[in-house]
Amino acid sequence: MTATTALLARPNAVLQALAQQSPVFLAVVVPPCFVAFATGEHALGLSFVAQIAALVVLMIYHRNSDFPDDLRQIEALVTFALIFLAASLLVMPPFVTLGMTPLHALFEAVSGITSTGLSVAEDTENWPVAGHLLRGWIQWCGGFAIAFAGLAIFAGSPGASLAIGGSSFAERDNNVSLRAQARLVLRVYAALSLLAVIACLLVLPNWWEAVSVALSAVSTGGFTPRGDSLSSYSPLAQGVVLGICVLAAVSLMAYVQIPRDGLRGALAKSHLRATLGLMVGATLLFAAIDYGLNRSDAGEIYRGALNFLSAFTTAGFSTNEVSSHVGLLPLILVAMFIGADIGSTGGGIKVGRLVIMMQIVRLSFVRLSVPPSAVTYLRDGGERVAADRVIAVGTLIALYLVAQMIGWVVFLASGAPALPALFEVTSALSTVGLSQGLTGPDTAAHLKGTLIVLMLLGRLEFIALIMLFLPGTWWKRS
C-alpha cells in the first residue's frame, strides 16, 4: 500500500463509524419528540417519527458490529463532520412542520446544531412550547454533547489520533485517557446545565422559557423564545443568563482540574486566567468607551456591556439592538473573532490559540536580544509547544481569515453595506448569532447558503468539513 493510498478515506469505514453514532442521533431527536407529544403538539411529534424509526433500525442492525479498530485520522475527521451534517438534516422536518420552508428549516437546524443562534424564523413568539424547547435542545446538543461523539471516534481507534490543533470539543489532558476525559467533561457539562436551569427558573417568568434559555446559554447558542432575545427580560435575568455564558466560555476541563490540582495548578495548566482576564478587562474597556463616546446612562452601559460579553462568549444573546452601539462595532467584531477558550462551548479562534500566537510574537523579540547560541522554546501552560501544534494553530487562523474574506466579498457583491456585512460573516463564522439586521426571512437564498457554510466551517473548525469535500480525500489523484 502506498503512502497516498494509506491517506485515503474508505467510505465503508466512514459509514460504519457513522452508524455507530445512532444512539447519539437518537438523543438529539427523541427528547423533543417526547415533549411534542406530551404537550399535545402531535403534528410536531410525528415529524420526528420517521427519523427515529430509521435510527432504531440502524442501531439494531449494527448492534453486533464493532467500532472500526483501524480507523484512519482522515476518516475520523470526515465522520465528525458528517455527524453535524446528519444531525442538522434530522431536525429539519420539525422546523418545516412549524411552517418554515425547506431552506429556512435547514438554516435554523444548522444554526441550532452549530450553537450559533442566527435565525430566519418568523413569528416565533406564537410557536408552541415544544418548538422553543426543540431549539434549545438542539443547541444544547450541538454545544458540546454531539462533540463527544467525535471524541469517541478519536478515542475508539488507535489509528485516529486527536491532532487537529486543539479541538473545539476537548483540550487534551495527558493525566487521563481520552475516554476518561470525555466522561469527566460530560459530567461537567451536565452539572453546568443543571445549574443553568435552576438559575433561570429563579429569574425567568415560566418553566419552559427558563429551560429553553438555559439550554441555549450553557451551549453559548443564543436562541430565545422571544423575538427581542433578552431585551424584554429583567436586568437581573439578563445578567444571570450572560453569567452562565461566561461559565460555559472557559474550558470545561478547567472545572475538572480545579478540584484535582487546586486553583493554582488549574490556572497554570489552563487558559482560565487569560480567558476571564480578557473578558473582564475588555468588557470594562467597552463600557468606558461607551460612556466616553455616547454619554450613555447606567442602564444603557449595563446592556451594552452584556451585549459585548455575549459577543465575546459567542453566545449571541442581545439586550438591545447591536447597531445602537455607535462607534463600538469594531470592538464587538474583535471580541467575536477571538471568542471563547479551547474546550469550551463557544466559538471564535479561541483564547488558547490567541495566547500561542502572542507567545510566538514574544519569542520572536526575545530571540533578537539573546546570543545566537541561546536555546529558547515556545511554551504554553508551562509545557513546550510542539511544532505541529503551532502549524495547526496558524493553519486554523489562516483558514478563518480566508473564509471571512470570501464570505465578506459575497455579501459586498450582493450590495450589503461593508461593516454590517463583515459583522454578519464574522458572527456566523465564530458561531455567535448576533446580527446587524442582514439575516432574516427576506435574506437572499445565496446569502443564506453562504451563512450556512460559514456556520458549519466555524463549528467544525474548517479542517474536518474541508476534508469531507476534497476529492483527494476519497480517491487517488491520477
N, C-alpha and C positions, 0 to 999 in steps of 0.2 A: 504494500500500500504506500503510495507516495505521500509526501507531506501535504500536498494540495488536497488530495482525496481525504486525508485524515481530518481536515478542517471543514469539510462539507457537512451540512446538516442532513440527517437522514429523516425523511418525512415520517416513516413508520415509528421511529424512536420518539419524535416530537409528539405525534398523535397519541402514542402510548403514555407518555409523560403527562400530556394534557388530560387524557381520560382519567388518570389517577386523581385529578383535581375535582372530580364530580361532587364529592362532599362539600368542597369549598363553594362551588357554584350553587349547590342546594342551600347552603347557608345564606346566600345572597337573596334567593327568591322565595324560600319557604316562609320566613317570618312575615314579610309584607303581605304574602298571600293569606296567611292565617289572620292577620289584622284586618284585611279587607273583608273576609267572610264574617269575622267576629263583629265588625261594625256595620254589617248589613250591606256592604258595597259588593254585591255578588258579581256584577259585571267586571269590576276591577279584579276580584279574586279569580274569576275564570280566565283572565288574561295571563295568569301565571301557570295554569294547569298543564298546558302542552309542554312548556319548558321543564316543569318538574317531572312529568312523566318520562320525557326523553332522558333526563339526567338519572332518574332511578333505574331505567333500563340499562343505561350505560354503566352505572355503578355495579349493578348485578352482573352484567356481562363480564366486567373486568375484576370481579371480586377476588378471583384466584390468581390474578396477574400480579407479578412483582414489578416494582419500580425499576426502570432500566438501570442496571448497575454499571453500564458503560456509556452513560450519557455524556456527550461532549459539552464543553463550555458553550460553544456556539448554539447547540441545541437547547441548553438550559436558558440561554438568553432569549431565543425566539419563542420558547414555550412561555416564558414570563410575559413577553409582550402579548402573546395570544390569550393569556388569562384575562388581561384587561380588556382586550377587544371582545372576547367571548362574553364576559360579564356585561359589557355595555349592550351587546345585542340581546342578551337575555332579558334585560329590563326595559327594552324598547316597547314591547306590546302594551304594558300597563300605561305608559305615557300616551300612546295612541288612544287607548280606551278613555283617557282623561280629556280627549279632544284635540290632541296635538297631531300635526301632520307627521309623516314618517321622518322627514328631515329634522323637524323640531324635536321629535322624540329621540332621535339619535343624538342630537346636540345635548339635550337635557340629560340623557343617560351617560354620555361621555363626561359631561361636566360633573355629574354626581360621582361616577366611579373614579375619576381622577381627583376628586375632592377639590374641585375648582370653585364652582358656585356661580359662574356666568349663566344667565338664564334667558331663554326666548319664550318662556311660558307666559300666557296671558290670563288675567283674572284669577290668579292663584288663590286669592282670599276666599273664593267660592268653591275651591276644591274640597272634597271630603277629607276628613281626618286621616283616613288611610293613605291618601295621596301625599299629604305632608310627611307622614311618618315614613312612607316609601322613600322620599327624597333624603330625609335624614339618615335612614338606614343604609342606603347605598353609598352615601358619603362616608358613613362610619366604616363600612366595609372597605371602601377604596382608600380611606385614610391610612389604614395600617393592616387591617385584617387580611385583605386579599394578598398583601405583600408577603404574608407568612407562607402562602402557597409557593411563592417564588423562593423564599428562604428554604422551604422544604425541598424544592427541586435541587438547589445547590448542595444542600446537606445530604440529599439522598444518593448522590453518586460521587465517588472519589475522583471521577474524571471531569467534574464540573466545579472548578474552584470559584469561590466568590471573589473575583478580581475585576470589579467594574468601577474602580475609582472611588470607593467609599459609597456603598449602596444607599439608596434613599430609605431602605427599609431596615437596615441594621448597620450599626457601626461595630466592626469586628472587635470582640473582646477575647484575647488569647487565653484568658483564665478559664474559659468554659468552652465546651464543644458548641458547634453551630446549632445543633438541635436543642441543647440545653439553653442556649442563649435565646432561641426562638420562644421557648416556653416561658422563660423569665420575663422577656419583654411583652409577650402576650398578656401575662398576668398584670403587668404594669398598665398596659393599655386598658384592660378590663377594669382595673381598680380606678384609674383616672376617669373612665367613662361613668362608673357608678358615682364617683364624687361629683362629676359634672351634672348628672341627672338630679342628684339630691340638691345641689346648689341652685339649679334652675327651677326646681319645684318650689323653692323658697321665695323666688323673686319674680317669677313669670305668672301670668294670670290663670292658667289652667294646665292640667297634667300633660295633654298631648302637645301643646306648644313647648312646654318645658322639655319633654323627651326629644322632640324634633330638633330644637335648637341645641340641646346638649350634645346630641349625636353629631350635629354639624360642627359645633365648637371644638369638641375633642379631636375631630378629624381635620381641623382648620379648613372646613369646607365652605361655609358661608350661606347655605340655603336657610331661609326662614319662612314661616307660614305667611308673613305679611309682605306686601308689595314694597314697603318702605324699609325693608330689612329690620334694623333695630331702632329706627328713629322714633317710633311710637311707644316704645317701652320706656320704663322709668330710668333715670340716670343710674340708679343702683343696679338695675338689671343689666344695663349696657356694660357697666364696669365689671360685673360678675362674669358675663359671657366672654369679654375680652381677657379677663384674668385666666379663664380656662384655656383660652387660645395660647396665652403665654406659657402656661404649664405644658401644653402639648407641643410647643415650638422648640423646646430643648430636647436633646437626645434622650429617648426613653431609657436607654441603657444607664444614664446617669442616676436614675431612680433605683437601679439595682446596685450601682457602685457605692452610693452614699452609705447605706447600712452595712455593706460588706467591707468597704475600705475607709469609711469615715469621710467627713466632708472635705477635709484637706486632700485625702487621697483621690476622691472623686473629682475635685477641682483640678488636680494635677493630671489626671488621665483623660479628662473630657474637655469639651469646649463650653462648659456651663458658664464659667466666668465671662468668657468672651461674648457668648450669646446674650446673656442677661445684661451685661455691661453695655453692649452696643444698643440693645433695645431701649434700655432706660435712658442712656445718655442721648441717643438720637431723638427719643420722644420729648425729652426736656428741651433739647435744642429746637425741635419743631415748634413746641409751644411758645418758646421765647421769640422765635422769628415771627410766628403768627401774631403775637401781641404787638411786636415792633412794626410789622407791616400793616396790619389791619385794625389795630386797636380793638381787638375782639373782647367781648366781656367774658367773665369766668365760665359761663355755660358754653359759649362757643369754643373757647380754648379747650375745655374738657372734651367736648365732642370731636373737635379736630384732632386732639391727641389720641383719642380712641381710634379714629379713622386711620391715623398714621400707624398706630400699633397694629391695627388689623392688616394693613399693607405689609408691615414687617414680618408678622407671623404668617403671612399669606392666607389669612382666614377669609378675608373678603366681605366681612360684615361692614355695614356703614351706619353711622349715626346721623348723618346728614349728607347732602349732595357733595361728592368729592370735588366737583368743579367749583364749589364755593370757597375752596382754599386758594385764594388768589395769590399767585406768585410762589406757591409752595409745591406745585405738582412735580417739579424736578426732584425734590426731596423724597416725595412718595414713590417716584419711579426708582430711585436708588434703593429705597427700602424693599420694594418688590423684587428688584434684581438680586439683592443679597439674600433675602428670605430667612428661613429658619435654619436650624442646625441639622447636620447629618444624623440620621437615626431618629428624627422627629417625624411628625405627620405633615410638616409643612413643605413648601416648595422653594423655588429660587435656586441660585447656585450653591447655597448653604454656607453658613458661617465657618464651618470647619475648613472648607476649601478656600474661603477668603483668607483665613488665618495662614494657611500654607502659602498662598500667593504673597502675602505680606512678609512672611518669613524668607521667601525667595528673594524679595527685594532687599530686605535687611541683610541677608547673607551676601548679596552682591556688593553692597557697600563695605561690609566687614572685610571681604577678601581684597578690597582695594587698599586697605590700611594695615594689612599684616604681611609678613615676609612670604615670598612665593613658596617657601618650603613648609609653611604652616598648614596643618590639616584642619579643615573646618567642615562641619556637617550640617545638613538641614535637619532640624529636629522639630517634632510636634508632640506635645504631651510628654516630654521627657524622653521620647524614643526617636531613633534615627528614621527619617523618612526615606523609603526605598525609591529608587529612580522610577520604577514602574508606576508608583502612586503619583509622583509628580507629573509624569506623562499623561496619566489618566485624568488628573485634575485639569491640566492645561487643555486636553482634548475636549473635555466637557464644557469648559468655559468658552472655548473657541466655537464649538457647535452651537452653544446657546446664542452667541453673538451673531453667527451666520443665520440661524433660524429667525432671530429677532429682526435682522436686516431684511431678509426675504419677506417675512410677514408684513413688515412696515411698508415695503415697496408695493406689495399687493394692495394694501389699504390706500396708500397715496395714489396709486394708479386708478383707483376706483373713486377718487375725488374726496377722500376723507381729509380733514384738517390734520396737519403734521403732528402736533403734540398729542391730541386725543387719540390719533391712530397709533402712535408709539405706546401710549398708555395702555390701550386695549390689547395690543400684541404682547406687551410685557406681562400684563395681568393674566392672559391665557397661558403664556409660556412658563410663568412662575406659579401657575395654578392658584392664583389669588382670587379672582372673581369680582374685584372692583371694576366699575365701568364709568366711562366718560359719556355714556349715552349712545355709543355706536353699536352696541349689541342689544338686539331686541327682535321681536317677531318680524319687523319690516326690513331687517338687515338683508342685503343681497345674498343669494344662495352661495355664491363662490366665497364670500367673506365668512359665512357660517362654516363652510367646509375648511377654510384656512384656520379658523379658530379651533375647530375640532382636532385638526392635525397638530396644532401648536399645543393644545392641552395634553394630548397623548405623548407628544415628544417630551414635554416638560415633566410629566409624571413618571414616564419610563426612563428619563434621563438619557434620551437620544439613542444611545448605542443599541439597546435591545430592539427598538422599533425600526431603526435604520437597517440593522442586520436582517430583520424579518423580510424586508422588501428588496434587499440587494440580490440580484441574480446570482452573484458569486457565492451566496450562502448555500444555494441548493444544487448547483451543478458546476462542474469543472469548466473553466474557460478553455476554449479551443486554442 
